[in-house]
């Protein structure tokens, strides 16, 4: 079962709750019993390989140039 993070609208406290997919999506705050909303976090993106950064060296893409470099 996944763990979700919630923030209380009344008191502003954050808490985690373990919920199944079929359960109610709006739990009450365990501290003040107020209504809570789910907190969403951004997903990290990892770029791998050459060509993603300005400092990467890029070839000209020409087949003739690449053949000359190999010689």
PDB file of N, CA, C and O in Angstrom:
ATOM      1  N   UNK A   1       0.843  -1.181   0.000  1.00  0.00           N
ATOM      2  CA  UNK A   1       0.000   0.000   0.000  1.00  0.00           C
ATOM      3  C   UNK A   1       0.886   1.243   0.000  1.00  0.00           C
ATOM      4  O   UNK A   1       1.872   1.301   0.734  1.00  0.00           O
ATOM      5  N   UNK A   2       0.540   2.237  -0.820  1.00  0.00           N
ATOM      6  CA  UNK A   2       1.358   3.454  -0.886  1.00  0.00           C
ATOM      7  C   UNK A   2       1.140   4.368   0.316  1.00  0.00           C
ATOM      8  O   UNK A   2       0.101   4.328   0.975  1.00  0.00           O
ATOM      9  N   UNK A   3       2.149   5.186   0.577  1.00  0.00           N
ATOM     10  CA  UNK A   3       2.090   6.174   1.652  1.00  0.00           C
ATOM     11  C   UNK A   3       1.957   7.548   1.000  1.00  0.00           C
ATOM     12  O   UNK A   3       2.743   7.899   0.119  1.00  0.00           O
ATOM     13  N   UNK A   4       0.965   8.326   1.430  1.00  0.00           N
ATOM     14  CA  UNK A   4       0.710   9.657   0.886  1.00  0.00           C
ATOM     15  C   UNK A   4       0.963  10.704   1.963  1.00  0.00           C
ATOM     16  O   UNK A   4       0.780  10.439   3.152  1.00  0.00           O
ATOM     17  N   UNK A   5       1.384  11.896   1.542  1.00  0.00           N
ATOM     18  CA  UNK A   5       1.591  13.001   2.461  1.00  0.00           C
ATOM     19  C   UNK A   5       0.414  13.965   2.337  1.00  0.00           C
ATOM     20  O   UNK A   5      -0.007  14.302   1.230  1.00  0.00           O
ATOM     21  N   UNK A   6      -0.107  14.398   3.464  1.00  0.00           N
ATOM     22  CA  UNK A   6      -1.243  15.318   3.516  1.00  0.00           C
ATOM     23  C   UNK A   6      -0.882  16.537   4.337  1.00  0.00           C
ATOM     24  O   UNK A   6      -0.001  16.484   5.196  1.00  0.00           O
ATOM     25  N   UNK A   7      -1.581  17.655   4.063  1.00  0.00           N
ATOM     26  CA  UNK A   7      -1.438  18.879   4.845  1.00  0.00           C
ATOM     27  C   UNK A   7      -2.818  19.315   5.303  1.00  0.00           C
ATOM     28  O   UNK A   7      -3.758  19.371   4.510  1.00  0.00           O
ATOM     29  N   UNK A   8      -2.931  19.619   6.574  1.00  0.00           N
ATOM     30  CA  UNK A   8      -4.209  20.030   7.142  1.00  0.00           C
ATOM     31  C   UNK A   8      -4.527  21.463   6.712  1.00  0.00           C
ATOM     32  O   UNK A   8      -3.659  22.335   6.753  1.00  0.00           O
ATOM     33  N   UNK A   9      -5.761  21.701   6.305  1.00  0.00           N
ATOM     34  CA  UNK A   9      -6.188  23.042   5.899  1.00  0.00           C
ATOM     35  C   UNK A   9      -6.380  23.932   7.127  1.00  0.00           C
ATOM     36  O   UNK A   9      -6.158  25.140   7.055  1.00  0.00           O
ATOM     37  N   UNK A  10      -6.789  23.347   8.248  1.00  0.00           N
ATOM     38  CA  UNK A  10      -7.069  24.108   9.474  1.00  0.00           C
ATOM     39  C   UNK A  10      -5.792  24.541  10.195  1.00  0.00           C
ATOM     40  O   UNK A  10      -5.580  25.732  10.424  1.00  0.00           O
ATOM     41  N   UNK A  11      -4.935  23.568  10.553  1.00  0.00           N
ATOM     42  CA  UNK A  11      -3.760  23.886  11.384  1.00  0.00           C
ATOM     43  C   UNK A  11      -2.451  23.935  10.595  1.00  0.00           C
ATOM     44  O   UNK A  11      -1.453  24.426  11.121  1.00  0.00           O
ATOM     45  N   UNK A  12      -2.417  23.440   9.343  1.00  0.00           N
ATOM     46  CA  UNK A  12      -1.227  23.513   8.509  1.00  0.00           C
ATOM     47  C   UNK A  12      -0.196  22.434   8.762  1.00  0.00           C
ATOM     48  O   UNK A  12       0.868  22.455   8.143  1.00  0.00           O
ATOM     49  N   UNK A  13      -0.470  21.494   9.644  1.00  0.00           N
ATOM     50  CA  UNK A  13       0.488  20.419   9.914  1.00  0.00           C
ATOM     51  C   UNK A  13       0.471  19.400   8.782  1.00  0.00           C
ATOM     52  O   UNK A  13      -0.553  19.178   8.137  1.00  0.00           O
ATOM     53  N   UNK A  14       1.622  18.791   8.559  1.00  0.00           N
ATOM     54  CA  UNK A  14       1.741  17.749   7.541  1.00  0.00           C
ATOM     55  C   UNK A  14       1.851  16.393   8.216  1.00  0.00           C
ATOM     56  O   UNK A  14       2.469  16.259   9.273  1.00  0.00           O
ATOM     57  N   UNK A  15       1.247  15.393   7.597  1.00  0.00           N
ATOM     58  CA  UNK A  15       1.305  14.041   8.118  1.00  0.00           C
ATOM     59  C   UNK A  15       1.220  13.063   6.968  1.00  0.00           C
ATOM     60  O   UNK A  15       0.787  13.416   5.871  1.00  0.00           O
ATOM     61  N   UNK A  16       1.636  11.833   7.221  1.00  0.00           N
ATOM     62  CA  UNK A  16       1.608  10.777   6.213  1.00  0.00           C
ATOM     63  C   UNK A  16       0.539   9.765   6.583  1.00  0.00           C
ATOM     64  O   UNK A  16       0.280   9.518   7.761  1.00  0.00           O
ATOM     65  N   UNK A  17      -0.076   9.185   5.568  1.00  0.00           N
ATOM     66  CA  UNK A  17      -1.084   8.159   5.798  1.00  0.00           C
ATOM     67  C   UNK A  17      -0.906   7.060   4.767  1.00  0.00           C
ATOM     68  O   UNK A  17      -0.731   7.326   3.578  1.00  0.00           O
ATOM     69  N   UNK A  18      -0.953   5.836   5.234  1.00  0.00           N
ATOM     70  CA  UNK A  18      -0.857   4.664   4.365  1.00  0.00           C
ATOM     71  C   UNK A  18      -2.273   4.321   3.912  1.00  0.00           C
ATOM     72  O   UNK A  18      -3.147   4.043   4.733  1.00  0.00           O
ATOM     73  N   UNK A  19      -2.492   4.345   2.588  1.00  0.00           N
ATOM     74  CA  UNK A  19      -3.817   4.116   2.046  1.00  0.00           C
ATOM     75  C   UNK A  19      -3.772   3.152   0.878  1.00  0.00           C
ATOM     76  O   UNK A  19      -2.810   3.121   0.111  1.00  0.00           O
ATOM     77  N   UNK A  20      -4.829   2.368   0.758  1.00  0.00           N
ATOM     78  CA  UNK A  20      -5.001   1.534  -0.423  1.00  0.00           C
ATOM     79  C   UNK A  20      -5.649   2.365  -1.528  1.00  0.00           C
ATOM     80  O   UNK A  20      -6.139   3.465  -1.275  1.00  0.00           O
ATOM     81  N   UNK A  21      -5.651   1.844  -2.736  1.00  0.00           N
ATOM     82  CA  UNK A  21      -6.196   2.602  -3.866  1.00  0.00           C
ATOM     83  C   UNK A  21      -7.702   2.762  -3.777  1.00  0.00           C
ATOM     84  O   UNK A  21      -8.243   3.727  -4.317  1.00  0.00           O
ATOM     85  N   UNK A  22      -8.392   1.854  -3.119  1.00  0.00           N
ATOM     86  CA  UNK A  22      -9.848   1.909  -3.033  1.00  0.00           C
ATOM     87  C   UNK A  22     -10.378   2.700  -1.852  1.00  0.00           C
ATOM     88  O   UNK A  22     -11.592   2.858  -1.723  1.00  0.00           O
ATOM     89  N   UNK A  23      -9.499   3.207  -0.977  1.00  0.00           N
ATOM     90  CA  UNK A  23      -9.942   3.926   0.220  1.00  0.00           C
ATOM     91  C   UNK A  23     -10.297   5.372  -0.092  1.00  0.00           C
ATOM     92  O   UNK A  23      -9.976   5.893  -1.161  1.00  0.00           O
ATOM     93  N   UNK A  24     -10.970   6.012   0.870  1.00  0.00           N
ATOM     94  CA  UNK A  24     -11.357   7.420   0.741  1.00  0.00           C
ATOM     95  C   UNK A  24     -10.111   8.293   0.615  1.00  0.00           C
ATOM     96  O   UNK A  24      -9.150   8.112   1.363  1.00  0.00           O
ATOM     97  N   UNK A  25     -10.120   9.221  -0.306  1.00  0.00           N
ATOM     98  CA  UNK A  25      -8.959  10.059  -0.578  1.00  0.00           C
ATOM     99  C   UNK A  25      -8.816  11.268   0.305  1.00  0.00           C
ATOM    100  O   UNK A  25      -7.800  11.956   0.204  1.00  0.00           O
ATOM    101  N   UNK A  26      -9.774  11.578   1.177  1.00  0.00           N
ATOM    102  CA  UNK A  26      -9.721  12.756   2.026  1.00  0.00           C
ATOM    103  C   UNK A  26      -9.738  12.384   3.504  1.00  0.00           C
ATOM    104  O   UNK A  26     -10.811  12.338   4.106  1.00  0.00           O
ATOM    105  N   UNK A  27      -8.576  12.118   4.107  1.00  0.00           N
ATOM    106  CA  UNK A  27      -8.574  11.798   5.532  1.00  0.00           C
ATOM    107  C   UNK A  27      -8.678  13.065   6.379  1.00  0.00           C
ATOM    108  O   UNK A  27      -8.456  14.168   5.879  1.00  0.00           O
ATOM    109  N   UNK A  28      -9.009  12.910   7.638  1.00  0.00           N
ATOM    110  CA  UNK A  28      -9.033  14.050   8.549  1.00  0.00           C
ATOM    111  C   UNK A  28      -7.684  14.136   9.271  1.00  0.00           C
ATOM    112  O   UNK A  28      -6.967  13.143   9.390  1.00  0.00           O
ATOM    113  N   UNK A  29      -7.360  15.318   9.740  1.00  0.00           N
ATOM    114  CA  UNK A  29      -6.096  15.568  10.432  1.00  0.00           C
ATOM    115  C   UNK A  29      -6.092  14.826  11.769  1.00  0.00           C
ATOM    116  O   UNK A  29      -7.064  14.919  12.519  1.00  0.00           O
ATOM    117  N   UNK A  30      -5.014  14.088  12.087  1.00  0.00           N
ATOM    118  CA  UNK A  30      -4.967  13.373  13.365  1.00  0.00           C
ATOM    119  C   UNK A  30      -4.763  14.304  14.567  1.00  0.00           C
ATOM    120  O   UNK A  30      -4.960  13.883  15.707  1.00  0.00           O
ATOM    121  N   UNK A  31      -4.370  15.565  14.328  1.00  0.00           N
ATOM    122  CA  UNK A  31      -4.105  16.508  15.419  1.00  0.00           C
ATOM    123  C   UNK A  31      -5.342  17.334  15.793  1.00  0.00           C
ATOM    124  O   UNK A  31      -5.656  17.478  16.975  1.00  0.00           O
ATOM    125  N   UNK A  32      -6.054  17.887  14.771  1.00  0.00           N
ATOM    126  CA  UNK A  32      -7.192  18.762  15.053  1.00  0.00           C
ATOM    127  C   UNK A  32      -8.497  18.268  14.428  1.00  0.00           C
ATOM    128  O   UNK A  32      -9.533  18.918  14.572  1.00  0.00           O
ATOM    129  N   UNK A  33      -8.459  17.140  13.743  1.00  0.00           N
ATOM    130  CA  UNK A  33      -9.621  16.542  13.065  1.00  0.00           C
ATOM    131  C   UNK A  33     -10.165  17.409  11.926  1.00  0.00           C
ATOM    132  O   UNK A  33     -11.304  17.221  11.499  1.00  0.00           O
ATOM    133  N   UNK A  34      -9.364  18.354  11.432  1.00  0.00           N
ATOM    134  CA  UNK A  34      -9.764  19.200  10.312  1.00  0.00           C
ATOM    135  C   UNK A  34      -9.591  18.491   8.979  1.00  0.00           C
ATOM    136  O   UNK A  34      -9.051  17.386   8.917  1.00  0.00           O
ATOM    137  N   UNK A  35     -10.052  19.134   7.917  1.00  0.00           N
ATOM    138  CA  UNK A  35      -9.948  18.564   6.577  1.00  0.00           C
ATOM    139  C   UNK A  35      -8.506  18.696   6.079  1.00  0.00           C
ATOM    140  O   UNK A  35      -7.838  19.695   6.345  1.00  0.00           O
ATOM    141  N   UNK A  36      -8.039  17.685   5.360  1.00  0.00           N
ATOM    142  CA  UNK A  36      -6.662  17.687   4.856  1.00  0.00           C
ATOM    143  C   UNK A  36      -6.666  17.526   3.346  1.00  0.00           C
ATOM    144  O   UNK A  36      -7.598  16.969   2.765  1.00  0.00           O
ATOM    145  N   UNK A  37      -5.594  18.032   2.715  1.00  0.00           N
ATOM    146  CA  UNK A  37      -5.434  17.866   1.264  1.00  0.00           C
ATOM    147  C   UNK A  37      -4.086  17.212   0.997  1.00  0.00           C
ATOM    148  O   UNK A  37      -3.144  17.358   1.776  1.00  0.00           O
ATOM    149  N   UNK A  38      -4.010  16.495  -0.104  1.00  0.00           N
ATOM    150  CA  UNK A  38      -2.798  15.754  -0.441  1.00  0.00           C
ATOM    151  C   UNK A  38      -1.726  16.699  -0.973  1.00  0.00           C
ATOM    152  O   UNK A  38      -2.025  17.642  -1.707  1.00  0.00           O
ATOM    153  N   UNK A  39      -0.476  16.440  -0.597  1.00  0.00           N
ATOM    154  CA  UNK A  39       0.672  17.237  -1.041  1.00  0.00           C
ATOM    155  C   UNK A  39       1.349  16.485  -2.173  1.00  0.00           C
ATOM    156  O   UNK A  39       1.659  15.301  -2.042  1.00  0.00           O
ATOM    157  N   UNK A  40       1.581  17.179  -3.294  1.00  0.00           N
ATOM    158  CA  UNK A  40       2.261  16.586  -4.439  1.00  0.00           C
ATOM    159  C   UNK A  40       3.676  17.143  -4.532  1.00  0.00           C
ATOM    160  O   UNK A  40       3.907  18.331  -4.306  1.00  0.00           O
ATOM    161  N   UNK A  41       4.608  16.274  -4.864  1.00  0.00           N
ATOM    162  CA  UNK A  41       6.011  16.656  -4.996  1.00  0.00           C
ATOM    163  C   UNK A  41       6.437  16.486  -6.451  1.00  0.00           C
ATOM    164  O   UNK A  41       5.959  15.578  -7.131  1.00  0.00           O
ATOM    165  N   UNK A  42       7.340  17.359  -6.941  1.00  0.00           N
ATOM    166  CA  UNK A  42       7.811  17.208  -8.325  1.00  0.00           C
ATOM    167  C   UNK A  42       8.646  15.945  -8.496  1.00  0.00           C
ATOM    168  O   UNK A  42       9.319  15.495  -7.569  1.00  0.00           O
ATOM    169  N   UNK A  43       8.588  15.396  -9.672  1.00  0.00           N
ATOM    170  CA  UNK A  43       9.335  14.186  -9.998  1.00  0.00           C
ATOM    171  C   UNK A  43      10.711  14.595 -10.524  1.00  0.00           C
ATOM    172  O   UNK A  43      10.800  15.441 -11.413  1.00  0.00           O
ATOM    173  N   UNK A  44      11.787  14.008  -9.987  1.00  0.00           N
ATOM    174  CA  UNK A  44      13.120  14.366 -10.478  1.00  0.00           C
ATOM    175  C   UNK A  44      13.366  13.799 -11.870  1.00  0.00           C
ATOM    176  O   UNK A  44      12.923  12.697 -12.195  1.00  0.00           O
ATOM    177  N   UNK A  45      14.081  14.570 -12.687  1.00  0.00           N
ATOM    178  CA  UNK A  45      14.436  14.134 -14.038  1.00  0.00           C
ATOM    179  C   UNK A  45      15.953  14.025 -14.106  1.00  0.00           C
ATOM    180  O   UNK A  45      16.666  14.956 -13.734  1.00  0.00           O
ATOM    181  N   UNK A  46      16.436  12.898 -14.578  1.00  0.00           N
ATOM    182  CA  UNK A  46      17.877  12.678 -14.701  1.00  0.00           C
ATOM    183  C   UNK A  46      18.213  12.512 -16.185  1.00  0.00           C
ATOM    184  O   UNK A  46      17.704  11.610 -16.850  1.00  0.00           O
ATOM    185  N   UNK A  47      19.073  13.390 -16.692  1.00  0.00           N
ATOM    186  CA  UNK A  47      19.510  13.307 -18.078  1.00  0.00           C
ATOM    187  C   UNK A  47      20.821  12.535 -18.126  1.00  0.00           C
ATOM    188  O   UNK A  47      21.780  12.888 -17.440  1.00  0.00           O
ATOM    189  N   UNK A  48      20.860  11.489 -18.929  1.00  0.00           N
ATOM    190  CA  UNK A  48      22.071  10.685 -19.057  1.00  0.00           C
ATOM    191  C   UNK A  48      22.527  10.702 -20.512  1.00  0.00           C
ATOM    192  O   UNK A  48      21.710  10.745 -21.432  1.00  0.00           O
ATOM    193  N   UNK A  49      23.814  10.667 -20.700  1.00  0.00           N
ATOM    194  CA  UNK A  49      24.366  10.615 -22.042  1.00  0.00           C
ATOM    195  C   UNK A  49      24.833  11.979 -22.524  1.00  0.00           C
ATOM    196  O   UNK A  49      24.538  12.997 -21.899  1.00  0.00           O
ATOM    197  N   UNK A  50      25.554  12.001 -23.625  1.00  0.00           N
ATOM    198  CA  UNK A  50      26.080  13.267 -24.155  1.00  0.00           C
ATOM    199  C   UNK A  50      25.001  14.078 -24.856  1.00  0.00           C
ATOM    200  O   UNK A  50      24.002  13.541 -25.336  1.00  0.00           O
ATOM    201  N   UNK A  51      25.233  15.397 -24.902  1.00  0.00           N
ATOM    202  CA  UNK A  51      24.347  16.272 -25.653  1.00  0.00           C
ATOM    203  C   UNK A  51      23.302  16.994 -24.839  1.00  0.00           C
ATOM    204  O   UNK A  51      22.462  17.685 -25.416  1.00  0.00           O
ATOM    205  N   UNK A  52      23.311  16.867 -23.520  1.00  0.00           N
ATOM    206  CA  UNK A  52      22.308  17.529 -22.704  1.00  0.00           C
ATOM    207  C   UNK A  52      22.803  18.843 -22.110  1.00  0.00           C
ATOM    208  O   UNK A  52      21.995  19.664 -21.677  1.00  0.00           O
ATOM    209  N   UNK A  53      24.100  19.051 -22.081  1.00  0.00           N
ATOM    210  CA  UNK A  53      24.640  20.235 -21.440  1.00  0.00           C
ATOM    211  C   UNK A  53      25.400  21.074 -22.458  1.00  0.00           C
ATOM    212  O   UNK A  53      25.863  20.554 -23.474  1.00  0.00           O
ATOM    213  N   UNK A  54      25.529  22.365 -22.192  1.00  0.00           N
ATOM    214  CA  UNK A  54      26.220  23.284 -23.088  1.00  0.00           C
ATOM    215  C   UNK A  54      27.696  22.939 -23.184  1.00  0.00           C
ATOM    216  O   UNK A  54      28.318  23.154 -24.225  1.00  0.00           O
ATOM    217  N   UNK A  55      28.265  22.403 -22.104  1.00  0.00           N
ATOM    218  CA  UNK A  55      29.697  22.108 -22.087  1.00  0.00           C
ATOM    219  C   UNK A  55      30.054  20.801 -22.789  1.00  0.00           C
ATOM    220  O   UNK A  55      31.237  20.502 -22.954  1.00  0.00           O
ATOM    221  N   UNK A  56      29.061  20.017 -23.205  1.00  0.00           N
ATOM    222  CA  UNK A  56      29.345  18.772 -23.919  1.00  0.00           C
ATOM    223  C   UNK A  56      29.932  19.075 -25.287  1.00  0.00           C
ATOM    224  O   UNK A  56      29.516  20.021 -25.956  1.00  0.00           O
ATOM    225  N   UNK A  57      30.907  18.261 -25.701  1.00  0.00           N
ATOM    226  CA  UNK A  57      31.462  18.436 -27.037  1.00  0.00           C
ATOM    227  C   UNK A  57      30.593  17.664 -28.019  1.00  0.00           C
ATOM    228  O   UNK A  57      30.303  16.482 -27.833  1.00  0.00           O
ATOM    229  N   UNK A  58      30.199  18.348 -29.037  1.00  0.00           N
ATOM    230  CA  UNK A  58      29.331  17.729 -30.036  1.00  0.00           C
ATOM    231  C   UNK A  58      30.070  17.672 -31.367  1.00  0.00           C
ATOM    232  O   UNK A  58      30.769  18.611 -31.748  1.00  0.00           O
ATOM    233  N   UNK A  59      29.905  16.572 -32.054  1.00  0.00           N
ATOM    234  CA  UNK A  59      30.479  16.461 -33.384  1.00  0.00           C
ATOM    235  C   UNK A  59      29.634  17.235 -34.378  1.00  0.00           C
ATOM    236  O   UNK A  59      28.508  17.624 -34.071  1.00  0.00           O
ATOM    237  N   UNK A  60      30.174  17.458 -35.565  1.00  0.00           N
ATOM    238  CA  UNK A  60      29.427  18.208 -36.566  1.00  0.00           C
ATOM    239  C   UNK A  60      28.318  17.371 -37.186  1.00  0.00           C
ATOM    240  O   UNK A  60      27.404  17.909 -37.810  1.00  0.00           O
ATOM    241  N   UNK A  61      28.397  16.064 -37.017  1.00  0.00           N
ATOM    242  CA  UNK A  61      27.356  15.199 -37.564  1.00  0.00           C
ATOM    243  C   UNK A  61      27.616  14.790 -39.001  1.00  0.00           C
ATOM    244  O   UNK A  61      26.826  14.045 -39.581  1.00  0.00           O
ATOM    245  N   UNK A  62      28.699  15.257 -39.584  1.00  0.00           N
ATOM    246  CA  UNK A  62      29.052  14.948 -40.967  1.00  0.00           C
ATOM    247  C   UNK A  62      29.807  13.622 -41.015  1.00  0.00           C
ATOM    248  O   UNK A  62      30.745  13.428 -40.241  1.00  0.00           O
ATOM    249  N   UNK A  63      29.427  12.717 -41.893  1.00  0.00           N
ATOM    250  CA  UNK A  63      30.125  11.427 -41.998  1.00  0.00           C
ATOM    251  C   UNK A  63      31.565  11.618 -42.460  1.00  0.00           C
ATOM    252  O   UNK A  63      32.465  10.918 -41.996  1.00  0.00           O
ATOM    253  N   UNK A  64      31.787  12.566 -43.373  1.00  0.00           N
ATOM    254  CA  UNK A  64      33.130  12.789 -43.899  1.00  0.00           C
ATOM    255  C   UNK A  64      34.068  13.270 -42.799  1.00  0.00           C
ATOM    256  O   UNK A  64      35.221  12.847 -42.722  1.00  0.00           O
ATOM    257  N   UNK A  65      33.562  14.155 -41.953  1.00  0.00           N
ATOM    258  CA  UNK A  65      34.396  14.666 -40.857  1.00  0.00           C
ATOM    259  C   UNK A  65      34.759  13.557 -39.889  1.00  0.00           C
ATOM    260  O   UNK A  65      35.889  13.504 -39.403  1.00  0.00           O
ATOM    261  N   UNK A  66      33.824  12.679 -39.606  1.00  0.00           N
ATOM    262  CA  UNK A  66      34.068  11.581 -38.675  1.00  0.00           C
ATOM    263  C   UNK A  66      35.084  10.598 -39.234  1.00  0.00           C
ATOM    264  O   UNK A  66      35.912  10.076 -38.488  1.00  0.00           O
ATOM    265  N   UNK A  67      35.034  10.339 -40.534  1.00  0.00           N
ATOM    266  CA  UNK A  67      35.992   9.431 -41.163  1.00  0.00           C
ATOM    267  C   UNK A  67      37.394  10.020 -41.130  1.00  0.00           C
ATOM    268  O   UNK A  67      38.372   9.294 -40.947  1.00  0.00           O
ATOM    269  N   UNK A  68      37.496  11.350 -41.308  1.00  0.00           N
ATOM    270  CA  UNK A  68      38.812  12.005 -41.259  1.00  0.00           C
ATOM    271  C   UNK A  68      39.384  11.961 -39.841  1.00  0.00           C
ATOM    272  O   UNK A  68      40.594  11.818 -39.667  1.00  0.00           O
ATOM    273  N   UNK A  69      38.520  12.084 -38.823  1.00  0.00           N
ATOM    274  CA  UNK A  69      38.983  12.034 -37.461  1.00  0.00           C
ATOM    275  C   UNK A  69      39.532  10.667 -37.098  1.00  0.00           C
ATOM    276  O   UNK A  69      40.458  10.569 -36.294  1.00  0.00           O
ATOM    277  N   UNK A  70      38.979   9.611 -37.674  1.00  0.00           N
ATOM    278  CA  UNK A  70      39.415   8.262 -37.383  1.00  0.00           C
ATOM    279  C   UNK A  70      40.793   7.976 -37.973  1.00  0.00           C
ATOM    280  O   UNK A  70      41.537   7.165 -37.421  1.00  0.00           O
ATOM    281  N   UNK A  71      41.148   8.625 -39.083  1.00  0.00           N
ATOM    282  CA  UNK A  71      42.445   8.400 -39.757  1.00  0.00           C
ATOM    283  C   UNK A  71      43.547   9.040 -39.038  1.00  0.00           C
ATOM    284  O   UNK A  71      44.698   8.950 -39.466  1.00  0.00           O
TER     285      UNK A  71
END
